Amino acid sequence: MLNPQKDAYAELDAEQKRLKHTLDQELISINNLFDKVQLETIDLSRYYSLRLDLEIQLKQLELLMLELATLVQTSASPPCPAALVILKQPFPLVISKNKQLADEALQVQLLTASNVNLASISHVSAMVLCDAAQAKTGGKMVDLHNQALDPSTRIAKFPLKFLSGTKKASVCIKFGMQVHMANHQAPLSVESVGSGPLVVITNECQWEGSAGVLLKKEAFFNGQLDIPWSRFANFLQTSFIRATKQDLAHPRRTLSRYDMHWIHSKHFGTKELVSQKDFDAFWDWFGKSMQKLRYQRHVCSMYLAGLLYGFMGRDEVNAALHNQEPGTFIIRFSERHAGQFAIAYIGSEGSGQIKHYLMQPNDTAAAKKTLPDFLLEHPQFLSLLVLAYDANGQPSFVKTPKAQVLEPYVGKREFALSNGLGYEPL
């Protein structure tokens, strides 16, 4: 169709432009919603899925528009009517050196215009792209970086294995391949945009700083100095779900609206805008709590089960323990001592006095003595206030004998105790 009828061409051209405008506006609309509204986790999952669908639809439409334009515009070297799109990815992600992605986690698809006849195609190659925008050879940093496209779906799956750390710097993955079109003598290069950011760590101590780098990079996109609280809260919720190894579409326990209100009030003064400086101060506290949730034995599963309340101040603790029996206790993250647990309990003196104990690093000893071990061996702690939610999402506490909720986690061990300044001894 070298000389299309003018009216038919103009009509199709106008229709493609209208569709592109519609898709552009929908993308702008959902991004504005993400910035202005603090979303529930199910809506966050829908947002990420819809955004990806719109971006892929836009790329496919751009190829069709390019194809239509080449029908009436002669060129010695017409642009390639093909593109690689990232269909599925686990990024942003902090991943350990020598750890391999799951088979289905990272997928790339080749898109083409409607009238493209491919004589041959190469394997798809993955390259690591550093912040300095310099691509490194895939084989030097990742293994399994060359994969074939499935001939029917045109999808390639990349179970990448990362061979070296990135020194807490974020990188991304970019994909490229060669396609040979039937009407072209020379092969054409096709590339994807970069993936979401990732950091490869060489030991678990690097996780806290690396997770902070990724959250800051995503939330403060293109180096923004201030962002709306709602935008930050949505990225914080997403980061929290990933850090606790949950599925965003079906999480077991999220940062509740009460958690978010407490964080917003305590760490950001309920300000409408969050600055990078605000974030740095917040992550210095919050990141240490996330490190403990992710790596200390049993802590994450206890948190997800409601055995650890998590984020609350002393006033909320005192209210929860008011009029409770001696030995009733609750566990939270300390406000003043980042990454440490504080245990509030009713003393055994019979006066109803609420005492606070700050757990010390040597109260537990990795796998040899865990948090449940520590709690079970101290007679001051009898009944734990376990967090639960009713059908309307309202939080409540269920007082439960500690042995009942902690026995599944523990082994019988002994260990020396220590005390923290400003807290009661045991």
N, C-alpha and C positions, 0 to 999 in steps of 0.2 A: 504494500500500500504506500507507494512513493508519493502519490499526489492525492491525498484524501480530499473529499469534498469539503469545501470551506465551512459550510453550515454544520455538518456532522462533527468536524474537528472542533469548531468553536463551542458546540454544545457539550461535547465530552470534556474539553478543557475547562469549561466553566463549572461543570459538575464536580470534577476532581478538585478544583480550587475551593468550592463550597464545602466539600467533604473535609478537606484539609483544615479549613477554618474551623469547622465544627470540632474536629479532633483536637486542634490546638486550644480551643476555648474550654473543652472538657478537661484537658490536662491542666490548664491554668486554674480552673475552678476547683478541682480536687486538691491541688497543691495549696491554694488559698485556704481551703477548709482545714487542711492539715496544720497550717500555721495559726489558725484562729480558734480552733475548737480542740479541746482535750478529748481525744477519742477513746472509746472502750477498746479492749484488745481485739474483739471480733471485727470491729470497724477498722482497726489498724491493719489487720490481715487483709481485709477487703481492699483497703487503700493501696497497699503494696501490689496486690494482684491486679487491680484495675489500672494502676499507673503503668505496670509492665505491659499489659495488653494494649493500652493506648499507644505506648512508645513503639511497640512492634507494628501495630496497624499503621502508624504514621510512616515508619520506615518502608513498609510494603507499598503504601500509597505513593511515596516519593519515587520509588522505582517505576511505578506505573506512569507517573507524570513525566519522568525522565524518558521513558520509552515513547510516550506520545510526542514529546518535544523532538526526539530524534527523527521522527517520520517526516518532519517538514524542515529540519535544520541539518544540512549536510556538514560533515566534519571529517577531517582526515583521521582523527583519533577520537571517536565518540566515547563518552564516559561508560564505564562498566555498569550494566543494568543488574547488578547483583550486590548483595550485602550479607555480612555475617551479623547475627543478633544473638545476644546472650538470653537464652530461653529460661534458664533457671540457674541460681547461684546461691551459695551459703553466706556470701559476704554482705556486710562487714563481718570480719572474723579474726579472732586471735587464735592461731593454730601453732601447735608445737612442731619443732624441727623433727623430720623423719616421720611425721604423721601423714596418713593418706586420706584424701577426701573420699566420702562414700561414692559408690559407682554412679548414682543418680543425682548427686548434689550439684554438679556443674555441667550444664548442657548448652551447646551452641547450635544454631540452625542457619542454614544457607537459604536466603530468600532471593528470588529472581523476579524480573518482570514477566509478563504473560507470554511473550513470544520469544523466549530465549532458548536456544538449542545448544546445550553443553556437550562438546565433543569429549572432554575429559576434565577431571578435577583432581587436585592433589589432596593429600592429607591436610588436616587442619593443625596448625602449630600454635602452641601457647607460649607467650613471652611474658616475662616479668617486667613491669614498667615502674620505675622508681619515681619518687617525687620530683626528681630533677628532669623528668620526662625523657629519660634515656632507656631504651629497651635493652634488656640483657638477654643473651641467648637462653632459651628455655632450659636446655640441658644442664646449664651450670647451676641453676637454682632449683629446678623442679625436675622430677622424673615423670615418665608417662605423658610427655608434653606433645607428642604427635599422635593424633587419632584420626581414624577414617570416618567419613560420613556414612550413615546408614542410607543406602540407595533409595529406599522408599520414602523415608521421612526427612532425609537430608539433615539429620541431627547427629552430632558427635558428642560423646560423653567423655568427661575428663576426670578420672580418679587421681588427680595430681598428688604427688608426694613431694613435700618441700624439703630440700636437702641442706639448706643453710638458713640461719637466722637473718633478720633484717635490722637488727640493732635498735629495736623499738620504733623504727621508721615505718610508715605505712607505704605499701606498694599496691599495685593492681595488676590484673592479668588482661592482656590484650591478645586477640586471636587473629590469625591471618592464614590465607591459602592462595593457591593459584587456580584459576579456571581457564579452560581453553574453549572458546566459543567456536561453533562450526564456521562462522563467517569471518573469523579473525585468524590471521596467521600466527600472531604472537600471543602467549598466555597473558592474562590480566590478573592483577593483584586485587584481592578482596580482603578488607580488614574490618574488625569490629571496633566499637568504642571500648574504652577501658571498663573493667568490672568494678564492682564496689571495692572499697579498700580492705586490706588485710595486713596483719603483722605476724611474722613468724618468730616465735620465741624459742630460746634454747634452754630455759628452765622456768619453773612455775612462778618464781619470784618476779619475773618480768611481766606477768599477766596484768597486774593492777595498772601500771603505767601505760602499757600497750592498749588496754581497753579504754583508758581515758583518752589516748591519742585518737582512737577511732571514733568515739562518741563526739569529741570536740570537732573533728574533721567533718563529720556528717551534719551535726547540728548547726555549726557556724560555717555553712557552705560558702566557698570562695572567700574565706577570710572575713566574713561579716563580724562586726564588732559587737553588735547587740541583736538579739533575736527575741520574738514574742515568747512569753512563758509557755503558751500552749504548744508551740512548735518544740520547745525544749522538752516539755513533759512527754510528748509523743515519742521523741527519740529516746528519752530516758527509759520509758516503759519498754520499748523495743529492745534496748540494750540489756535491761534487767531480765527480760524473758530469755534472751539468748545466753546471758551469763549463768542463769540457773538451769540451763539445758532443757527448756520447755518448748513446746510447739506453740507458736504465736496464735494459731487458729483454735487451739484447745489447751490453754494453760491451766495448770492446777491451782496456782496461786500467783496473782499479779501484785503490783504495787496498787493498793486500793485507793479509792478517792480520799480516804482518811490519811493514808501514807503520803499521798501527793500533797494534800493540804498541809500536813505537818512539815514536809520538806520545803514547800513553797514559803511557809511562814518562818520556819527556823533558819533556813539557809539563804533565802533570797528576799526576806522582808516583805513578802507578798507583792513584789514589784512586777509590773506588767512586762518589763524587758529584762532579759538575762544577758549580762555582759560576759566576755571571755574571762575577765578577772573574777567575776562571781563564780563561774564554772570551775576555775582552777582551785579556788578555796573550797568549794563544795566537794570536788572529786578527791581532794586531799583527805577528806573524812569518809565519804561514801565509797570510794574505791577500795579502801582497806576493809570495809564491811563486805563488799562484793568478793574480794579475794578470799576472805574467810568462808563465805557461803559456798564458793566454788571449790575450794581445795581442802578445807578441814573436814576430816572424816565424820560422817553422819549429819553435819550441820545443815546441808542443803535439804536433805530428806526430812529432817526435823522441822525446818522452816516451812516447807511445802505442806507438812501435816498440821501446821498451826501450833507446834510445840514451842516455837520461838515467836514472840510477837514481832520483834524486829524494831520498828521505828516509832518510838514514843518518848515523851519527856517524863520527868518525875511527877509532874502534876497528874498526868494521865495514869501513871502507875499507881499513885496514891489513891486515885478515884477507883481504879479497878480492885484494889485490895481493901478498900474501906469495908469494915464490918466482917471481914473474912476471919476464919478460924486460924489459930497458931499453926505455923508450918505451911500455910498456903503461899505459893511463890509464883513469880512471873519472870520471864527472861526477855531481855531486849538488848539492842546495841547501845553502848554507852554514848551519851551525847558529847562528853568531854574527852574521852579516850578512844580515838578512832580505831576501829577494828577489834575492840574488846567487848566482851559481854558483861552486862550488869544484871545481877539477880536481886530482885526486890522480894522480901518475904516478911511474914508476920512472925515476930519473935515469940519464944515460948514462955516469956515471963507472965503472960496473962493480961498485959496492959493493952494489947492490940497495937503495939508500936510497930511501925513499918521500918525495916532495916534494909540497907542496900550494900551489896557486896560486889566489888569489881573483880572479875576473874583475871588472874595473872597468867602470863605465858607459860609458867611452869605448873599451872594447875592441870594442864593436859600435856600429853607427850605423844603427839601424832597418833599412830595406830596402837601404841602401847597403852595409852590411857586417854579415852575420849571424853567429850562433854557429858554424855549419858553416864559413863563410869563415875565421873566426878560428882554428878548430882545424886546418884544412887547411894554413894558411900557416906553422904553427909546427912545426919538425922534431923538437922534444922529444916530440911526441905521434905515436906510430906505430900502435899497435893499441888499439882501444877494447874494453873489456869490456861486451858487450851483454847486457842482462838477458833471460833466457828462463825459461819454466816448463815442467816436465815434466808427464807425464800425471796425476801425483798433486798438482799444484799447488806443487811444491817449486821454489824459485828457484835458478837457476844462472847462470853467466856464460860467454858464448861469445866468445873473443878473435877479433876480426875486424879486418883492415887498415882504417884509417880511411878511405882513399880509396874503398873498396868500399861503405861505408855512408853516407858523406857526400856523394859526388859528385852524387847526384840533387838536393841542396839548394843547391848553391853557384854563385857567380860568382867570377871571378878578380879580387880587389881587394887593395889594400894599405892598411894603417892603422897608426897609432902605437899602442904598447902602454903599459900602466901597471901599477903594482903596488899591493897592499893590505897593510896592516900585519899582521904575523903569518904571512904567506905568502911562498913563494919567488918571486923574480923569474923572468922567462923570458929 
